[in-house]
Amino acid sequence: TETTKWTATYSRRPASCASLDSFLAHVWIQQSLRTFGPGQMSRGTFPITNIISNSSNMPRSVIKDSLSGLYAQVTRAGDFVYISGQVSVDQGGNFVGLDDPQVQATQTVANLERCLEDANATSDDVVEMVLYITKDEVMEPLTEVIMSKLKAPRPSLTLVKVSGLFDPRYMVEIKAVAYTGK
């Protein structure tokens, strides 16, 4: 498909693109040129200059730091809210649910909801989720918890089975992106 060719063609960032923002603008422009041709594109039709000029000026703010302070658990960039991977810990950072997939799934989703709340967002605002699991037995309870929290239209979701997370006791980690604009 066109998307497959595009992904393969632009899997490496050209040296002329110093930042991720300029790379994404470069890819968008090149894809548009390939699809529509140079004679069919104009500033009036495609907001190319807006992508290039506004993306680096997007206001960003940390909503919630991690307990360690090494990274942000919740970051807002414009109308988007980015939530770092959540795992099965209580509010004090203590592990919860040793060898219990139901407890880990429930606690992890509760942590995700708390992060959304901190950003004045809800599960209805989630547009993308990435789930990392280490054991198959966590899938059923995780699916039940997620399905009970997310209403249609549900977000895009990627499930990745990994050999382990940063602590071998963890069976699930969830990261998410929410959109709060209208």
C-alpha positions as CSV (number, residue, x, y, z in Angstrom):
1,T,0.0,0.0,0.0
2,E,1.0,3.7,-0.2
3,T,1.4,3.8,3.6
4,T,3.8,0.8,3.5
5,K,6.0,2.4,0.8
6,W,5.9,5.7,2.7
7,T,7.0,4.1,6.0
8,A,9.8,2.2,4.3
9,T,11.0,5.3,2.4
10,Y,11.1,7.6,5.5
11,S,12.3,5.2,8.2
12,R,15.5,7.2,8.5
13,R,15.6,10.9,9.2
14,P,17.4,13.0,6.5
15,A,20.5,14.9,7.8
16,S,18.8,18.2,6.7
17,C,16.1,17.7,9.4
18,A,17.6,18.7,12.7
19,S,14.5,18.0,14.8
20,L,11.7,15.6,14.9
21,D,9.3,18.4,14.1
22,S,11.1,19.3,10.9
23,F,11.4,15.6,10.0
24,L,7.6,15.1,10.3
25,A,7.0,18.2,8.2
26,H,9.5,16.9,5.7
27,V,7.7,13.6,5.5
28,W,4.3,15.2,5.2
29,I,5.5,17.5,2.4
30,Q,7.3,14.7,0.5
31,Q,4.2,12.4,0.8
32,S,1.9,15.2,-0.4
33,L,4.2,15.9,-3.3
34,R,4.2,12.2,-4.3
35,T,0.4,11.9,-3.9
36,F,-0.6,15.2,-5.5
37,G,2.4,16.4,-7.6
38,P,4.2,19.7,-7.2
39,G,1.9,21.6,-9.6
40,Q,-1.2,20.6,-7.5
41,M,0.1,21.9,-4.1
42,S,-0.1,25.5,-2.9
43,R,0.0,27.2,0.4
44,G,-3.6,27.9,0.2
45,T,-4.5,24.3,-0.1
46,F,-2.1,22.7,2.3
47,P,-1.0,24.3,5.6
48,I,2.7,23.4,5.1
49,T,4.0,26.6,6.7
50,N,1.8,26.1,9.7
51,I,3.2,22.6,10.4
52,I,6.8,23.9,10.1
53,S,6.4,27.2,12.0
54,N,3.9,26.2,14.8
55,S,5.0,22.7,15.8
56,S,8.1,24.0,17.7
57,N,6.1,26.7,19.4
58,M,3.5,24.4,20.8
59,P,3.1,25.1,24.6
60,R,4.3,22.2,26.7
61,S,3.8,21.7,30.4
62,V,4.5,19.0,32.9
63,I,1.3,18.1,34.7
64,K,2.7,15.4,37.0
65,D,6.3,14.4,37.7
66,S,7.4,10.9,38.4
67,L,8.1,10.0,42.1
68,S,11.8,9.9,41.2
69,G,11.7,13.2,39.3
70,L,13.6,11.8,36.4
71,Y,10.7,12.1,33.9
72,A,7.2,13.5,33.6
73,Q,4.4,11.0,34.1
74,V,1.9,13.4,32.5
75,T,2.8,16.1,29.9
76,R,0.5,18.4,28.0
77,A,1.4,19.7,24.6
78,G,-1.4,21.9,23.2
79,D,-4.6,19.8,23.3
80,F,-2.7,16.5,23.7
81,V,-1.9,14.8,27.0
82,Y,0.9,12.2,27.0
83,I,0.9,9.7,29.8
84,S,4.1,7.7,30.5
85,G,3.8,4.0,31.1
86,Q,1.8,3.2,34.2
87,V,2.4,0.0,36.3
88,S,0.9,-1.6,39.3
89,V,2.0,0.7,42.1
90,D,0.0,2.5,44.8
91,Q,0.2,6.3,45.2
92,G,3.4,6.0,47.3
93,G,5.2,4.0,44.6
94,N,4.9,0.6,46.3
95,F,4.4,-2.5,44.2
96,V,0.8,-3.9,44.3
97,G,-0.4,-7.4,43.2
98,L,2.4,-9.9,43.3
99,D,1.5,-12.7,40.9
100,D,-2.1,-11.5,40.6
101,P,-3.0,-10.4,37.1
102,Q,-6.4,-9.0,38.2
103,V,-5.0,-6.8,40.8
104,Q,-2.2,-5.6,38.6
105,A,-4.6,-4.8,35.7
106,T,-7.0,-3.0,38.0
107,Q,-4.3,-0.9,39.7
108,T,-2.5,0.0,36.4
109,V,-5.8,1.2,34.9
110,A,-6.6,3.1,38.1
111,N,-3.2,4.9,37.8
112,L,-3.9,5.8,34.2
113,E,-7.3,7.2,35.2
114,R,-5.6,9.2,38.0
115,C,-3.1,10.7,35.5
116,L,-6.0,11.6,33.1
117,E,-7.8,13.3,36.0
118,D,-4.6,15.3,36.9
119,A,-4.7,16.6,33.3
120,N,-8.5,17.4,33.4
121,A,-9.1,14.6,31.0
122,T,-11.2,11.4,31.1
123,S,-10.9,8.0,29.6
124,D,-13.3,9.3,26.9
125,D,-10.4,11.6,25.7
126,V,-7.9,8.7,25.2
127,V,-7.1,8.4,21.5
128,E,-4.2,5.9,21.7
129,M,-3.0,3.2,24.2
130,V,0.0,1.0,24.1
131,L,-0.2,-2.1,26.4
132,Y,2.9,-4.1,27.3
133,I,2.3,-7.5,28.9
134,T,4.7,-10.1,30.1
135,K,2.3,-13.0,30.6
136,D,-0.7,-14.2,28.7
137,E,-2.8,-14.6,31.8
138,V,-2.9,-10.8,32.3
139,M,-4.9,-10.3,29.0
140,E,-8.3,-11.4,30.2
141,P,-8.4,-9.3,33.4
142,L,-6.8,-6.4,31.5
143,T,-9.3,-6.6,28.7
144,E,-12.2,-6.7,31.2
145,V,-11.0,-3.6,33.1
146,I,-10.2,-1.6,29.9
147,M,-13.5,-2.5,28.3
148,S,-15.4,-1.4,31.4
149,K,-13.6,2.0,31.4
150,L,-13.5,2.9,27.7
151,K,-16.7,3.7,25.7
152,A,-17.1,3.8,22.0
153,P,-15.4,5.1,20.0
154,R,-12.5,3.3,21.6
155,P,-8.9,4.5,21.1
156,S,-6.4,2.9,18.8
157,L,-4.6,0.2,20.8
158,T,-1.3,-1.6,20.4
159,L,-0.6,-4.7,22.4
160,V,3.1,-5.8,22.8
161,K,4.1,-8.9,24.6
162,V,7.6,-8.5,26.1
163,S,10.0,-10.8,27.9
164,G,10.1,-8.5,30.9
165,L,9.5,-5.0,32.2
166,F,12.0,-3.0,34.3
167,D,10.9,-4.9,37.4
168,P,10.2,-8.6,36.9
169,R,7.2,-8.5,39.2
170,Y,5.3,-6.3,36.8
171,M,3.0,-8.1,34.3
172,V,1.5,-5.0,32.6
173,E,2.4,-1.4,31.7
174,I,0.1,1.0,29.9
175,K,1.0,4.3,28.2
176,A,-1.6,6.6,26.6
177,V,-2.3,9.7,24.6
178,A,-5.4,11.8,25.1
179,Y,-6.9,14.6,23.1
180,T,-8.8,17.3,25.0
181,G,-9.6,19.7,22.2
182,K,-13.0,19.9,20.6
